[in-house]
Amino acid sequence: MTDLSWLQLALIALIFVWSGFVRSGLGFGGSVLSLPFLLLVHNDALVFLPIIALHLMFFSVLNAVHQWPRRAAIRAEGGGVDWPYLRRALGIMIVPKLAGVFGLIVLPARVMGTIIFVIVSVYAVSYILNKPFRSNDRRLDVLFLAMGGYVSGTSLIGAPLIMAVFGTHVQARQLRDTLFALWFILVAIKMGAFIWAGVDLHLRDQIWLLPCAGVGHALGLRLHAYLLRSDPKRFYRVLGCVLLVASAAGLVL
């Protein structure tokens, strides 16, 4: 990102604070709720996705390390990772995930950006109308997990589709930790494909953007505690409006 202006770099830093805040606060959405804004600053998903991916892996490990001393108490309280369901879901998602990664690598940056803005617009409308994706049927479970795996492979923004299934089958106190484990596995696959394809991982930018995401992560932990005891509908509506405006701007520009 050496060719970007100081203003662009400052905006990117703020967006990564937001990314960390959302990821730790909701347990998902660090990519889907930040990538549209990043693409408005610099329209090339392959610049940002490796950075987001490594950050996600880092904070997934950090979450596990933070909870390790209390693992027995967390299990007793009904928390922790739901490993049996996670394994079943991964069996459905793995092939579409690999197909999506291949699509990301071969598609032009502008086409990839348009796809991301369209997908995020759909998510935004569902948040505004308070009609999030939900699944109470086994066939819909398979469809949403397969679609979520593919979209996650292309752009790391499959979280709302995946949440539609995991939110139904995983207990609330296990959901955040189970999602962190899932993101780590999915992102590890994506990073392996990046390395194999020779994609620039932007390691220098990883270093200065990690503290930005770290600040957001710390703030997001407070949001998570708040959402566990409150109704988050208003938060999601406001978020949906902001995402829709950002996506519309991205499609027009």
C-alpha positions as CSV (number, residue, x, y, z in Angstrom):
1,M,0.0,0.0,0.0
2,T,3.0,2.3,-0.5
3,D,1.2,4.1,-3.3
4,L,-1.7,5.3,-1.2
5,S,-2.0,8.7,0.3
6,W,-1.8,9.5,4.1
7,L,-5.5,10.2,4.1
8,Q,-6.2,6.7,2.6
9,L,-3.9,5.1,5.1
10,A,-5.6,6.9,8.0
11,L,-9.0,5.8,6.8
12,I,-7.8,2.2,6.4
13,A,-6.5,2.3,10.0
14,L,-9.9,3.5,11.3
15,I,-11.7,0.8,9.4
16,F,-9.5,-1.9,10.9
17,V,-10.3,-0.6,14.4
18,W,-14.0,-1.0,13.3
19,S,-13.2,-4.5,12.0
20,G,-11.7,-5.7,15.3
21,F,-14.6,-4.1,17.2
22,V,-17.3,-5.9,15.2
23,R,-15.4,-9.3,15.1
24,S,-15.0,-9.5,18.9
25,G,-18.3,-7.9,19.7
26,L,-20.5,-10.1,17.5
27,G,-18.3,-13.1,16.9
28,F,-18.6,-12.6,13.2
29,G,-18.7,-9.8,10.6
30,G,-15.2,-8.4,10.8
31,S,-14.9,-8.8,7.1
32,V,-18.4,-8.3,5.8
33,L,-18.9,-5.1,7.9
34,S,-15.6,-3.6,7.0
35,L,-14.7,-4.7,3.5
36,P,-17.2,-2.4,1.7
37,F,-15.6,0.6,3.4
38,L,-12.0,-0.6,2.6
39,L,-13.0,-1.0,-1.1
40,L,-14.3,2.6,-1.2
41,V,-10.8,3.6,-0.1
42,H,-8.9,1.3,-2.5
43,N,-10.9,-1.0,-4.8
44,D,-8.8,-4.2,-4.7
45,A,-10.0,-7.0,-2.5
46,L,-6.8,-8.9,-2.8
47,V,-4.9,-6.1,-1.0
48,F,-7.1,-6.3,2.1
49,L,-8.3,-10.0,2.3
50,P,-4.8,-11.4,3.3
51,I,-4.5,-8.8,6.0
52,I,-8.0,-9.5,7.3
53,A,-7.4,-13.2,7.1
54,L,-4.2,-13.1,9.2
55,H,-5.8,-10.8,11.7
56,L,-8.8,-13.1,12.1
57,M,-6.5,-16.1,12.7
58,F,-4.5,-14.1,15.3
59,F,-7.6,-13.0,17.3
60,S,-9.1,-16.5,17.1
61,V,-5.9,-17.9,18.7
62,L,-5.9,-15.0,21.2
63,N,-9.5,-15.8,22.1
64,A,-8.6,-19.5,22.8
65,V,-5.5,-18.6,24.8
66,H,-7.5,-16.0,26.9
67,Q,-10.1,-18.7,27.8
68,W,-7.7,-21.6,28.3
69,P,-7.2,-21.1,32.1
70,R,-11.0,-21.0,32.6
71,R,-11.9,-23.8,30.1
72,A,-13.4,-26.1,32.8
73,A,-15.5,-23.3,34.2
74,I,-16.6,-22.2,30.7
75,R,-17.7,-25.8,29.9
76,A,-19.6,-26.0,33.2
77,E,-21.4,-22.8,32.3
78,G,-22.4,-24.3,28.9
79,G,-19.8,-22.3,26.9
80,G,-16.9,-23.3,24.7
81,V,-16.7,-24.7,21.2
82,D,-19.4,-27.1,19.9
83,W,-17.0,-29.4,18.1
84,P,-19.5,-32.1,17.0
85,Y,-21.6,-29.5,15.0
86,L,-18.6,-27.7,13.8
87,R,-17.2,-30.9,12.2
88,R,-20.6,-31.7,10.5
89,A,-20.8,-28.1,9.1
90,L,-17.3,-28.2,7.7
91,G,-18.1,-31.4,5.9
92,I,-20.7,-29.5,3.9
93,M,-18.7,-26.2,3.4
94,I,-15.2,-27.4,2.4
95,V,-15.8,-28.1,-1.3
96,P,-17.7,-24.8,-2.0
97,K,-15.0,-23.0,0.1
98,L,-12.2,-24.2,-2.2
99,A,-14.3,-23.3,-5.3
100,G,-14.7,-19.8,-3.9
101,V,-11.0,-19.3,-3.2
102,F,-10.2,-20.3,-6.8
103,G,-12.8,-17.7,-8.0
104,L,-11.2,-15.0,-5.9
105,I,-7.7,-15.6,-7.3
106,V,-8.8,-15.6,-11.0
107,L,-11.5,-12.9,-11.1
108,P,-10.5,-9.3,-11.9
109,A,-10.4,-6.9,-9.0
110,R,-13.3,-4.7,-10.3
111,V,-15.5,-7.7,-10.8
112,M,-14.7,-9.1,-7.4
113,G,-15.5,-5.7,-5.9
114,T,-18.9,-5.5,-7.6
115,I,-19.8,-9.0,-6.3
116,I,-18.8,-8.0,-2.8
117,F,-20.9,-4.8,-2.9
118,V,-24.0,-6.7,-4.2
119,I,-23.7,-9.4,-1.5
120,V,-23.3,-6.9,1.3
121,S,-26.3,-4.9,-0.1
122,V,-28.5,-8.0,0.3
123,Y,-27.2,-8.4,3.9
124,A,-27.8,-4.8,4.7
125,V,-31.5,-4.9,3.5
126,S,-32.0,-8.0,5.7
127,Y,-30.7,-6.1,8.7
128,I,-32.8,-3.0,8.0
129,L,-36.0,-5.0,7.7
130,N,-35.1,-7.1,10.7
131,K,-35.3,-10.2,8.5
132,P,-32.0,-11.9,9.0
133,F,-31.3,-15.2,7.2
134,R,-32.8,-18.1,9.2
135,S,-32.9,-21.8,8.7
136,N,-35.1,-24.3,10.4
137,D,-34.9,-26.9,7.7
138,R,-32.2,-29.4,6.9
139,R,-32.2,-28.6,3.2
140,L,-31.9,-24.9,3.9
141,D,-29.1,-25.7,6.3
142,V,-27.1,-27.4,3.6
143,L,-27.9,-24.6,1.1
144,F,-26.9,-21.8,3.4
145,L,-23.7,-23.6,4.6
146,A,-22.7,-24.3,1.0
147,M,-23.4,-20.7,-0.1
148,G,-21.7,-19.4,3.0
149,G,-18.6,-21.5,2.3
150,Y,-18.4,-20.3,-1.3
151,V,-18.9,-16.6,-0.4
152,S,-16.3,-17.0,2.4
153,G,-13.9,-18.5,-0.1
154,T,-14.3,-15.6,-2.5
155,S,-14.3,-12.7,-0.1
156,L,-14.6,-13.8,3.6
157,I,-18.1,-12.3,3.8
158,G,-20.2,-15.5,4.2
159,A,-20.8,-15.0,7.9
160,P,-24.5,-13.9,7.8
161,L,-25.4,-17.1,5.7
162,I,-23.4,-19.3,8.1
163,M,-24.9,-17.6,11.1
164,A,-28.3,-18.4,9.8
165,V,-27.5,-22.1,10.5
166,F,-25.1,-21.9,13.4
167,G,-27.5,-19.6,15.3
168,T,-30.1,-22.2,15.1
169,H,-28.1,-25.3,16.0
170,V,-25.5,-23.9,18.5
171,Q,-26.3,-22.7,21.9
172,A,-26.0,-18.9,22.5
173,R,-23.1,-19.3,25.0
174,Q,-21.2,-21.6,22.6
175,L,-21.9,-19.6,19.5
176,R,-19.1,-17.0,19.6
177,D,-16.4,-19.5,20.5
178,T,-17.6,-21.9,17.9
179,L,-17.6,-19.2,15.2
180,F,-14.1,-18.2,16.1
181,A,-12.9,-21.8,15.7
182,L,-14.8,-22.0,12.3
183,W,-13.3,-18.7,11.1
184,F,-9.8,-19.9,12.0
185,I,-10.2,-23.2,10.0
186,L,-11.8,-21.5,6.9
187,V,-9.2,-18.7,6.9
188,A,-6.3,-21.2,7.2
189,I,-7.6,-22.8,4.0
190,K,-7.7,-19.5,2.3
191,M,-4.3,-18.4,3.4
192,G,-2.8,-21.7,2.2
193,A,-4.4,-21.0,-1.2
194,F,-3.0,-17.5,-1.2
195,I,0.5,-18.8,-0.5
196,W,0.2,-21.5,-3.2
197,A,-0.9,-18.9,-5.8
198,G,1.8,-16.5,-4.9
199,V,-0.6,-13.7,-3.7
200,D,1.2,-10.8,-1.9
201,L,0.3,-11.1,1.9
202,H,1.3,-7.5,2.6
203,L,3.2,-8.5,5.7
204,R,4.5,-4.9,6.3
205,D,0.9,-3.7,6.4
206,Q,0.0,-6.5,8.8
207,I,2.3,-5.1,11.4
208,W,1.0,-1.6,11.6
209,L,-2.7,-2.6,11.1
210,L,-2.7,-5.3,13.8
211,P,-2.6,-2.8,16.7
212,C,-5.6,-1.0,15.1
213,A,-7.6,-4.2,15.0
214,G,-6.4,-4.9,18.6
215,V,-7.9,-1.6,19.9
216,G,-11.2,-2.5,18.2
217,H,-11.0,-6.1,19.6
218,A,-10.7,-4.7,23.2
219,L,-13.7,-2.4,22.7
220,G,-15.7,-5.1,21.0
221,L,-15.5,-7.3,24.1
222,R,-17.6,-4.7,25.9
223,L,-20.1,-4.8,23.1
224,H,-20.4,-8.6,23.3
225,A,-21.2,-8.4,27.0
226,Y,-23.8,-5.7,26.3
227,L,-25.5,-7.7,23.5
228,L,-25.8,-10.8,25.6
229,R,-28.1,-9.0,28.0
230,S,-30.0,-6.7,25.5
231,D,-31.9,-6.6,22.3
232,P,-29.5,-5.8,19.4
233,K,-32.2,-5.1,16.8
234,R,-31.6,-1.3,16.7
235,F,-27.9,-1.8,16.4
236,Y,-28.4,-4.1,13.4
237,R,-30.8,-1.6,11.7
238,V,-28.3,1.3,12.0
239,L,-25.6,-1.0,10.8
240,G,-27.7,-2.1,7.8
241,C,-28.4,1.5,6.7
242,V,-24.7,2.4,6.8
243,L,-23.7,-0.8,4.9
244,L,-26.4,-0.2,2.3
245,V,-25.2,3.4,1.7
246,A,-21.5,2.2,1.4
247,S,-22.4,-0.6,-1.0
248,A,-24.5,1.7,-3.1
249,A,-21.6,4.2,-3.3
250,G,-19.3,1.4,-4.3
251,L,-21.5,0.2,-7.1
252,V,-22.0,3.7,-8.5
253,L,-18.4,4.7,-8.3
